[in-house]
Amino acid sequence: MSGTIRRGDTVTVWPSGRTTTVARIVTWDGDLDVAFSPMAVTLVLEHEIDISRGDTIVAGDLPIEVGQRFEAEIVWMDERPLDPARVYLLKHTT
């Protein structure tokens, strides 16, 4: 979650690649013209698009970067130490 979004901005939903515009930015206190991270908002889109858990909304119609390698700092919160020889599942974009 990062950046700023405005009513009328063009957005693309991945992995579907469908593009639309932001019709409304809704909050408990009413609609906004602009929202930014870490605000909790609901985006109402101009077109009905099925957006599911794990999908990503990006500004404009630019493709997102897809890769198989990444670099991260991890906070390990298990009593057992991390084992570099073990396979772990990483859950992201949820």
N, C-alpha and C positions, 0 to 999 in steps of 0.2 A: 504494500500500500504506500503510494507516494504521489506527490504532485497535487495539482489543482484541477478541478473540473467545473465547468460553467454550463448553465442552461444554454442549449443551442450548439454545444460542442459535438463534433463528430467523434464516434467511438467505434472500435471494432472488437468483437467478441471472439476469443480463441478457445478451442480449436476450430470452431465452425467457420471463422473468417467472415462472418456477416457484419455489415457496417450499418449504422443508424445514427441518429442524433439524440441528445439528451433533451427530453421534453420538459421534465420537472426534476428538481432536487428536493425531496421531501424529508422533513424532520418532524419530531414530536411538536415543536413550536411553530410549525408552518413551513411553507416553501422558501427556498433560498435561491439566489441567483448564482452563487458560487459556493463550493465546498472544498476542503483540503484535508489532508491526513493530519490527525487521526480521528476526524469527525465521523460519527455514526449517522449515515444518511441512507435513504432509499432512492435509487435512480429509476425514474420512469422514462422509458425509451419510446421514441416515435413509432417504431415498429415492434411488433410482438416477436421476441426472440427467446428461444428456450436457453436459459442460462442456468447451468447446474453447478453444484459444488465442485470446485477444482477448475472451473473455467476462469479465464483471465479477460478483463476489460482493459483495453489500451486506447490511448488518445489517437485520433486520426485513423488512417488506413494503413499505417506502417506495419509490417510483419514483426512478430516478436522473435527474439533470438532463441533458437532451439539448439541444444547441445547435449553431449553425453558426459562432459567433464565440468566440474565447478570447484570453486574454492570457498570454504566456509570455516567459521569459528564455531565450535560445538561446545555446549555446556553439558557435560556428562553427569547424569543424576541417577546413577544406579549404584547399588552397593558393590556389585562386581566391577572390576576395572575393565575398561574398553580393551578388546582383544583385536589387534590389527589383522589377525589371520581369520577372523570370523566374518561371515557375511551378515550385513544389517540391511533392513529395509528403511528407506527414508521417505516419509510422507510430506508432501509439500502442496502448496496452492489450495489449502483447505482452511 
